[in-house]
Amino acid sequence: PDLSGYEKYGLGNVKYNISRIHVTAVEFPSASISFIPGTGIKLVIGNASLTIDMNWNIRTWMFKDSGKSTVYISKVFVTAIFSTPPDNTGHTSMSLTGCRTTSGDIDIKLNGKS
């Protein structure tokens, strides 16, 4: 979905809109799944990265600008724990019981008129 809103900075508001958000690349160079007895499943993803392209525009009382942007997020680490209890029919169900995510580097390239 598009993101829009405004933030108050100094002497005025900055109105922004981010649209056409597309994930263009995802890499999982290290991923593992293991079973945790009595609990469920543990998923670990290490050193992942993703690239996102989008359009943006901003407007203040003094100026406006718009353009395209590429965001590259790297050194992403995710650990997720899923419980696997049986549901009321006896079939195994799955629910997320814990998740931790960290990212190391974020590189943002803005291309605009200014």
Sequence and secondary structure as in RCSB ss.txt:
>XXXX:A:sequence
PDLSGYEKYGLGNVKYNISRIHVTAVEFPSASISFIPGTGIKLVIGNASLTIDMNWNIRTWMFKDSGKSTVYISK
VFVTAIFSTPPDNTGHTSMSLTGCRTTSGDIDIKLNGKS
>XXXX:A:secstr
  EEEEEEETTEEEEEEEEEEEEEEEE SEEEEEEETTTEEEEEEEEEEEEEEEEEEEE SS EEEEEEEEEEEE
EEEEEEEE  B TTS B  EEEEEEEE  EEEEEEEE  
